[in-house]
């Protein structure tokens, strides 16, 4: 392709919802004034389409209290990809306000089975629209302090480990930004554990994930 022909590159815009003004119509590809092709980051595009959601724990001045010891099959929060749903966890933020006991630990893991207990949490769409309601998540979530979310027992052969850290001081902030997102579909779960050896730490947390129908990624 010659540089002079670059502005003739066109494509057909098509997606499910929310609909764009150029839906199902031929549109020009965007270039800068200097001729560079403008490419949108995949996760940013998912956010623009209203396909990134957040699970959060703690509000204002009231955080959650973590578990006493990291306990197998016990978590603080999770996101479940049920049948026909694919999620791509892309970010987590955990702020520890009070250590609680000694050697507090944070871990993020995933398993190929959805969670089985814990208070339900409706994932929040990161697209905020004052006119049109955002697309509701197909994925489900749970949030419950002190290890109140029940997940499948950890095994070296079935559990994926994505992140872990040990805390040393209060007001520590941990961020998980995977170089490539894990992909969970058709009955899988990503979960967060926060615990201390003698008492649970007080914390605030959020877990973000992109979501697509599984048929779109198979």
Buried (B, 14 or more C-beta within 10 A) or exposed (E): EEEEEEEEEEEEBEEEEBEBEEBEEEEEEEEEEEEEEEEEEEBEBBBEBBBBBBBBBBEEEEBBBBBBBBEEBBBBBBBBBBEEBBBBBBBBBBBBBBBBBEEBBBBBBBBBBBBEEBEEBEBBBBBEEEEEEBBEBBBBBBBBBBBBBBBBEBEEEEBBEBBBBEBEEBEBEBEBEBEEBBBBBBBBBBBBBBBBBEBBBBBBBBBBBBBBEBEEEE
